[in-house]
Amino acid sequence: MNIPKTQKPRIVIIGGGFGGINLIKNLKKTDYQIVLLDKRNFHTFQPLLYQVSTSGLEPESIAYPLRKLIRNQKNMHFRLAEVDHIDTNLKKVRTDIGDLSYDYLVIATGTRTNFFGNKTIEDNAVWMKSLPQALNIRSLMFENLERANRTEDPVKRKELLRFVIAGAGPTGVELSGAFAELRSNVLQADYPDMDISEIEIHLVEGADRVLPPFSEYSSKKAQKFLEDMGVTIHLKTFVDNYEDNRMTTKGNLILDTATFIWSAGVTGAAISGFEETSLLPKINRYKVDRYNKVAGFQDIYAIGDIALMQTEDFPKGHPQVAQPAIQQGKNLAINFKNKLKNKELKPFSYFDKGSMATIGRNKAVVDIGKVRFAGFFAWFIWMFIHLWFLVGFRNRVVTFFNWTYSYINFDKAARLIIRPFKQNKIIAEED
């Protein structure tokens, strides 16, 4: 890998997500050699992926070069690589470009889409965990609209104009709202010879309410917002199969659709090389202590979505969202600095800053502690927070400009089919 040999302890970080980049940013100018490994050369602001998929933003608005993060830092190195295995005995990371030894290892690989063993959904649905996949959804949506606009078959047109999203968590709710806004504000003008009322948006959820992790107040508000926007919601409905453009459920619901988006769950993006005492197989998360140290190891750490830290307040681990990853990255950086100074290590304590989800223009829900609110103010808070946590000043400016443009003109600027649609399974194999 052509990493310089030094006398400094080497920290290898796998993953340039929220946890990884916050660890790096807080380890600048320390007496460590830092090596960051990632299969992409950019950080993705995943909370806004849905806006790329629904033509609200271009991909470069929510991506930031990883090399720019470590620019001018002589102790930091980046390698574009995909990690295959961790040899814990030899203390080596095995990748597609070679092996790399470590003194300390930090796993910050996040999550991947969970299909719960359903192969037909994995093979035929589309999902959204990366920028290529978000662009893929955009391509599929606009390609189907173009096909529907030219077909003379009413049955085929109905299939092409029906959008089905499985999973009513934040991703599913935000996607549904974005599709509904696109239908109301943009598509009528773009397709004047199409009956826009034929476009259907269905949100399917196995639980008895949308946004199950949120408060009941926010859940009801979100559902009301979506229904007012024309989204059909199916609760207590479990998807059973999706094949040949037909979605079936364990109940009586059957929907023929050419656009089926799976957002019903995630699992840890674990790396091979660990026993079950360290890696919990059903959820694919590494068991860590209050210092993010992986169970059974003194030199391996896990942070963010891939880490399961059980505390009194969070017996099932912290929520798999950005804030725990950010805070764990910062806390681990403090502890690495304390190691050099022989100071006492700081146990991690999560400060819950709340949960939020946007449904559309002037429509969002926010839970902060026992405080719940919805509507314009919640939407404004959501927008401010997401702008604040975007990496890079340019990205903040570009995103703010796009949002302002869309708000004033009721328009989406990025209605481009960048490349033809490919099955997500193929995208994942190529990525």
N, C-alpha and C positions, 0 to 999 in steps of 0.2 A: 504493500500500500504506500510505500515511500513516506512513512512517518518518521521524522527525525528521532534518533535515540538521545535521550537526555537523562539526567539524574533525578529529574522531577517525577513524583508519582503520577501515573497516567490514569485519568478518568475517561472511560469510554461510555458515551451516551448513545443509546439506540432510540432514535425517534425525535423529529423536530416539531412536535406538537406543542401545546401550551406548556406542559410540564418541562419538556426538554429545553425550549428556548428561554424559559424563565430561570432555569438552572444555569444555563450558559451566561445569560445577561448578568447574573449576580456572582459569577466566578471570574469575571474579567480581572486581569492584573493580579492573579493569585499565583502561588508557587506550585501550580499543578500543570501538567500537560493535558489538555482537553481535546478529545477526538469525538466529533459528532458523526454518526452514521445514519443515513436515511436513504430510502429508495427514490426520493424526489429531492430536487435541489431547492425546494421552497417550502415555507410554512403556509398552511391553509387555515384561514379563519372559518372553521367549519360551521359556526352558527349562521353564517350567511350563504351557505352553499345553495339553499333553496332559492335565493334570489338570482343566482346564476342560472339555475335550471328553469326559472320562469321568466327569464329575459330582463330582470330588473337591474342586474349588474353584469359587467364583463369579468372574466376570471382574474385578470390582473389586479382588479380592485380589492380582492380578498386574499391575494397571495403575496409573499414577501421572500426574497432570495435569502437562503440560509447563509450563504457566504458573506452577504452584506452584514449579517449579525456579528460575525467574527472578524470583520475587516479591521486591519491594523492591530490585531491581537496576536502577537508572536507565539503565545502559548496555546493557541487554539487552531484546530485543523478540521476540515470537513472532507468526507469522502462519500461519493455517491455509490451506495452499495445496498444490497439486500441481504439481511442476516438470515442464515439457514439454521444455525445451531450454536449453542453455547457449551463449550467444554469446561465445566466447572472445576475439573481436576487439574487440567493444565492451565486454567485461567486464560482461555483463548476464545475469541469470538470468530466463528467461521462464517465467511460471506462469499458471495459470488465473485469477488475480486481478490480473495485471499484471506489469510488468517491474521488476527491482530490480538496481541497479548494485552492484558489489563492489570492494573493494581486494584482499581475499583471499577465496578460496572453498574451503570444506571439504565434500567429498562423503562422506556417511556413510549411504548409502542401503541398505546390507545386501544381502540376497539375495531372490530369488523362486523359486518352485518350478520345477524343470527337468523337462520332459516329454520331452526328447530328440527333439522333432519328432513325437511320437505324438499326433495330433489326437483320436483316439477316447478316449484316456485323459484328455486335457485337457478334453474336452467332457463326459465322463460320470463320471469319478472325483471323489472329494472329497479335499481336501488341507488342510493346516493351517499357515498362516504368519501369521495374524492372529486377533484375538479373535472377530470375526464368523464366521470360518471354523471356529474351535474350537467355538463355540456351534452352528454348523451341523451339525457331526459329532454333537454331543450330541443335537440334535433328530432327526437321521436315525436314530440308534441307538434312541432310545426310541419313535419313531414305528413303526419296524420291529418292535420288541418288542410294541407294542400290536396291530399288524396280525397278527403271528404268534399272539398269544394268542386272537384271535377267528376266525381262518381255520379252515376245516374241511378244506382241501386240504393233504395231507401234503407234496406236492412244493413248493408255495408256502411252507409253513411252514419247510421246510428252507432254502430260498433266503433267507428273511427272518432266520433265526437263524444264518446263516453270515457271519462277519466276516472279511474278507480284508485284510491289510495288505501292501503291496508296499514292500520296503526294510527291511533289518534293521540300520540304523544306530541311534544312540541314540533317535531319535524313534520308529521302528518297534518297537524292543524295549520301550521304556517304554509305548507304547500297548498292545502285546500283553499285557504284564504287568498293566496297569491294567484291561483288559477281562476278563482271567482272574480277577482279584480281585473285580471287580464280579459276575461270574457265580457265584463261590463263596460270597461273603459277603452279597450284597444281593438279587440277582434271585430267589433261591429264596423269600425272604420276601415280596417284592413281587408275585410271580406264582405263588401256591401251586397254581394249577390248570394250570401249565405244566411240562412235563418239561424241567428245566434241562439235562439231559445232551444234549439236542438242539442246544444252542448250541455252535457250532464256531468256533474262532479259528485262522486260518491266517496264518503269516508267511512271505512269499516273498522270497528273496534270490538275486541273481545270483552272488555270491561263494561261496566254499566254506565260509564260516563266518559267524555273526552278529557284529555289531560289528567289521567289518573294520579300522577304524582302531586298535582296541585291541590289547593284547597277546593272544597265543594263550591264555594262562591265563585272562584275563578273558572272552574269547570262549567258551571251553569252559564256564566257570562260568555265564555268562549263558544259554547254550543249555540247560544242565542245569536251571537254575531254571525256565526257560520250559516245558520238557518236563514237569517235575514238576507244573507248574500246569495242564497239559492243553492247551498250545499246540502245534499241529502246524506243524513247520518244514520248509520246502521250500528246500534249498540248490541252488546251481548251476541255478537256474530263472529264466529271463528272461520277464517279462510281455510279451506281444505285442499284446494287444488287450483292451478292455473295452467291451462294447456290449450293450444289451438284457439287462442283469444277468448277463452271461456273461463271465468272465475266461478268456482263453486264453493259453498260453505258447508259446515256441518248441520246447518238448518235448511230452510227452503230457498234461500236467496241464491239466484244464479244471475250473473251479469256477463254479457258478451262485450268485451272491450279490447281495443288494440293498445291501450295504454294502462298498464297495471304496475303501480309503484309500491314496492314493499318497504315499509318503514316501521315494522312491528317489533323490532328488538335488535340488540347488539350483544356481542360476546367479546371477551378479551382477545386481543391479537397476540397470543402467547408465542414464545419461541421454544423449540424443543431443547431438551437437555436437563430437565428438572423432574424430580420425583413428586408424587402426589402430596407429600408433606409440605412442599413449597408452592406447588401449582395446583389450585383447586380445579379439577377437570370439568365439572359441569358448567362452571361459569368462566373458565379459562382466565382466572385472575391470580396473581401471586399474593400469597399471604405475607403481610408485612407487619412489623411492630410499629411503635409510635415514632420511630426514627426512620421509617420507610425501608428498613433493612429486611430483606427477604428471609423467611424462616429457614433456619439451617445454615445460613451463610453470614460471614462477618464482612465480606467485601462486595456483596451484590445488593443493589437497591432497586426498588420499583416505585414509580410515582405516577399519579394521574389515574386514568380509567383502568389501567391494567393492574393497579394495586388494590388489594382488599385490606383495609385497616379497620379492625373492629374495635369500637369504643363503646362506652356506656350510652352516649348520645346517638351513635350510629352502629348498632349491633350487626347490621347487614353490610357495613361498609359505607363509604361516602358516596353521594350521587355521582353518576358518571357524566359530569358536565365540566365546563371549563374551569370554574373557580377552585375546586379541590386540586386540580392539576397545577394551576398557577401558584397557589399557596404552598403546595408540597414542594414544587421546584424551588421556590424562594427559601423555604425552611431548610431543605437539604443543602442548599448553597451555604447557608449560615453554619450548618454543622460541619461541612467540609472545611470552611475557614477556621472553625473552632478546633478541628483536629490538628491543624498546623500550629495552632497556638497552645495546644494542650489544655483547652478550656472545656468546660462541661457542655455536653451536647444538649440541644433544645428539643424536647418532644413536640411532635406536631399537634396543633390544636386548630380545628377548622372553624373559621368564622363564616357562618352562613349569611351571605349577602342577599339571599332571596332567589326566587324563580320568576321568570317572565317569559311570555310568548306573545308574538304579534299575530293578529288575524288579518289585518288589512289597514287601509287608510283610516287613521284616527281610532283604530280598534286594537287594543292589546289588554293583557291581564298581567298583574304583578302581585306576587306574594312576598312580603318582607316581614319575617317574624309572624306576628299576629295581625299585621296590617295587610289588608287586601283592597285593591282598587282596580278599576277597569275604565276603558274609554280613551279619550284624547290624552289625558295626563299620563296614563300608563303607557300609551304609545310613544309619547314624547320622551319619557324616561327610558323606554326600551331603545329608542333611536340614539339617545345620548350615550348610554352605556356601551352599546355596540360600536359606536364611533370611537369612544375612548379606548376600548381594548383592541381595536384594529392595530396591527403592527405596521408602523411606518407613517410618516406625516403625509406623504403623497397619497397613500391609500385612503386616509381619512378625508383628504380634500376631494379626491375623485368620487368617493362614495357619497359624501355630503352633496356634491354637485348633482350627481345622478338622482339622489333622493329628492332634492329640491326641484329639479326639472320634472320628475314624475309627479310630484305633488301639485305643481302649478299647472302642468299641461295634461294631467290625467293620461300619461303616456309611458311606455317602456321603450327605452332607446336601443336595446340590444336584441332585436328580433332577428337574429341571424342563424342560419344553419351552417355552422362552421365546418362540419364534416358530416357525412352520412351516418345515420344511426347504426350502431352495432350492438349485438346482445351484450349485456353487462358482464356475462361470464367471459366473453372474449376480451372485453376491455380489461377485466381483472387479470387475465392471463398475459396480456400485452404490457400492462402497467408495471 
